């Protein structure tokens, strides 16, 4: 007779443990799932995002950080958030080095004189008055430059001739951006007079060079640095193939000009139950100056604004706050994202989930996530809502939060990555061809559907996704 009470006690303990475990699971209520499906379907036929990016690229145009257009962009964003009806609109200051582009020219001086199409890189130094002429030394990779004898580089213009190929996930950008960011710094330390690279782009047949930032942080250590269009890089490589000394003249009127204070622009749809708990989405408001910044990153700002607008227009406010952030100066070093993360690091536990759109305007095809194990079920619920519009879910890969919000993820914010089809993204990235005509309104609407559905489900979830200081350190999202 003593066995029965023990059995009952064990069963009771197992039930209690099971119940406690079940209570820790984060789930999305069935009603919220149904509403998210309706939001998704509505967004697929909504043109708000296209109207927003059309407005930004037409009324403001290029928005290089620290320029008069950058300020006009901030005023545009404040006005647009208010026009869309966001409950709260405000700014947070961001200070960063001011770098300016005035003009750039280059030509092969010998052995076959001819002009070159190029563009100066962010944080490049200018050339002396009258330009800089020096012999060119070519390397086919960043590793080859690193292994070179500094004596072979000193006083010369280093040219790194690394190629990018098209990939749906943009994987080769690690090659191109690695050369662009790290190459000039390495060359400068080796005593080079200047630096050239084959553009970090996949438009092999376009004489349109791709700009972007270098890794210089101290103006005193910077050297002139520029990117050649791919056909001009081909031409320079062919001429070097003759085996004769090749001299190039660079004339770059660019450089640092003190510091500048801009701002992140933020709009909120206030949560009715937990207004201090936040779903963070956004894009970066600045762009490079040759094009109008349509795909990089007017589209991201428009996607997040439109998703917030759709949720705002529902009959009832979401349980948690939807916070849309238009970040300042992403292009020259994630300045807006880093300032935001520094300011809000102590509040990271209040960030339910977040991600930024900054990879163009093609359809989202993949979702990954960095969340606590108990929230995987809720992520799977989100994945099921997104699957009918073409989004796969890879449970084995981390989610990094996108460019600027990667900084909050680094502080411990649970994050998604919502990967767009980037097959042709690097044809236009950082070039004069980044213009509105590259955006398909239907594909843009699919992005809005993804952002609206996931944001609403995260806002309504029973339980959290695991945000806490240092929660996802070493998850591999930065790789």
NORRA-V679155 format. One record per residue. PHI is phi as a letter, one per 30 degrees, with the letter a starting at -180 (* if undefined). D_CENTER is the distance of its C-alpha to the mean C-alpha in whole Angstrom. Layout:
BEGIN
phi | d_center
PHI | D_CENTER
PHI | D_CENTER
END
This chain:
BEGIN
phi | d_center
* | 68
d | 66
d | 63
d | 62
e | 61
d | 59
d | 57
d | 57
d | 55
d | 53
d | 52
d | 51
d | 49
d | 47
d | 46
d | 45
d | 43
d | 42
d | 41
d | 39
d | 37
d | 36
d | 36
d | 33
d | 31
d | 28
b | 29
c | 28
e | 31
e | 33
d | 33
d | 29
d | 28
d | 31
d | 29
d | 26
d | 27
d | 28
e | 25
e | 23
d | 26
d | 26
d | 23
d | 23
c | 26
c | 24
c | 23
e | 22
d | 18
d | 19
d | 21
d | 19
d | 16
d | 20
d | 21
d | 18
d | 18
d | 22
d | 23
c | 20
i | 19
e | 17
b | 16
d | 15
e | 15
i | 19
d | 20
e | 23
d | 20
d | 18
d | 20
d | 21
d | 18
d | 18
d | 22
d | 21
d | 18
e | 21
d | 23
d | 21
e | 21
d | 25
d | 26
d | 24
j | 26
e | 24
d | 26
b | 24
b | 22
a | 22
b | 20
b | 19
d | 20
b | 17
c | 19
a | 18
d | 20
c | 20
c | 20
b | 22
c | 22
c | 26
a | 27
a | 27
b | 29
a | 30
a | 33
d | 35
c | 38
a | 40
d | 41
b | 40
e | 39
a | 36
d | 33
b | 30
c | 27
b | 24
b | 21
d | 21
c | 18
e | 16
i | 19
d | 21
d | 25
d | 27
d | 30
d | 34
e | 36
j | 37
j | 34
b | 34
c | 36
a | 36
d | 36
c | 33
b | 33
c | 31
b | 29
c | 27
a | 25
d | 23
d | 26
d | 29
d | 28
e | 28
d | 31
d | 33
d | 36
e | 34
d | 38
d | 37
c | 33
e | 35
i | 35
c | 34
c | 31
d | 28
b | 27
c | 25
c | 25
c | 22
c | 22
c | 19
c | 20
d | 18
b | 17
d | 16
c | 13
i | 12
e | 14
d | 15
d | 12
d | 13
d | 17
d | 15
d | 13
d | 16
d | 18
d | 16
d | 16
d | 19
e | 21
d | 22
d | 23
d | 25
d | 27
d | 27
d | 29
d | 31
j | 32
d | 31
d | 31
a | 28
b | 25
b | 24
b | 22
d | 22
e | 19
d | 16
a | 16
c | 18
c | 20
d | 23
c | 26
c | 24
d | 25
b | 22
d | 20
c | 16
d | 15
l | 13
c | 13
c | 16
c | 17
d | 20
c | 20
b | 24
e | 25
d | 28
c | 27
d | 25
b | 26
e | 26
b | 23
a | 22
c | 21
d | 23
d | 23
d | 24
d | 27
d | 28
d | 27
e | 29
d | 32
d | 31
d | 32
d | 35
d | 36
d | 36
d | 37
d | 41
i | 41
c | 42
e | 40
c | 37
c | 37
b | 34
c | 34
c | 30
b | 31
c | 27
c | 28
b | 25
l | 24
d | 24
b | 25
i | 25
b | 23
b | 21
c | 21
c | 18
a | 17
d | 15
c | 16
b | 17
b | 19
b | 21
c | 23
d | 25
d | 27
d | 30
c | 31
b | 28
d | 27
d | 26
c | 24
b | 20
c | 18
c | 14
b | 12
l | 10
a | 7
c | 7
d | 11
d | 11
b | 11
d | 13
c | 17
d | 18
c | 17
c | 16
i | 13
d | 13
d | 11
b | 8
b | 8
e | 11
d | 11
d | 9
d | 11
d | 14
e | 13
d | 13
d | 16
d | 18
d | 18
d | 19
d | 22
d | 23
d | 23
e | 25
d | 27
d | 29
e | 32
b | 31
d | 29
d | 27
d | 28
c | 25
d | 23
c | 20
c | 17
c | 15
c | 13
c | 12
d | 10
d | 12
h | 11
d | 7
d | 8
c | 11
k | 11
h | 9
d | 12
d | 11
d | 10
d | 13
d | 15
d | 15
d | 15
d | 18
d | 20
c | 19
e | 20
d | 23
c | 22
e | 20
d | 23
d | 23
d | 19
d | 20
a | 17
a | 13
a | 10
c | 7
c | 7
a | 4
b | 6
j | 9
b | 12
d | 14
d | 16
d | 14
b | 17
b | 16
b | 16
b | 16
b | 16
c | 17
b | 20
d | 24
e | 26
d | 28
c | 25
d | 25
d | 27
d | 25
d | 22
d | 25
d | 26
d | 22
e | 22
d | 26
d | 25
d | 22
e | 24
d | 26
c | 23
j | 22
c | 19
d | 20
b | 20
c | 20
d | 22
c | 22
c | 18
d | 16
c | 13
c | 10
i | 9
i | 5
d | 3
d | 6
d | 8
d | 9
d | 11
d | 13
d | 13
d | 15
d | 17
k | 18
d | 17
d | 17
b | 14
c | 13
b | 11
c | 11
c | 11
d | 12
d | 14
c | 13
e | 16
c | 16
e | 12
d | 13
d | 16
c | 15
e | 12
i | 12
b | 16
d | 19
d | 18
d | 15
b | 17
e | 18
d | 20
d | 18
c | 17
c | 20
e | 20
d | 22
d | 18
d | 16
d | 19
d | 19
d | 15
d | 17
e | 19
d | 17
d | 15
d | 19
d | 21
d | 19
d | 19
d | 22
d | 23
d | 22
d | 23
c | 27
d | 27
d | 30
j | 28
c | 25
c | 22
j | 23
d | 21
a | 23
e | 23
i | 22
d | 22
c | 19
e | 20
i | 20
d | 19
i | 17
d | 13
d | 12
d | 14
END
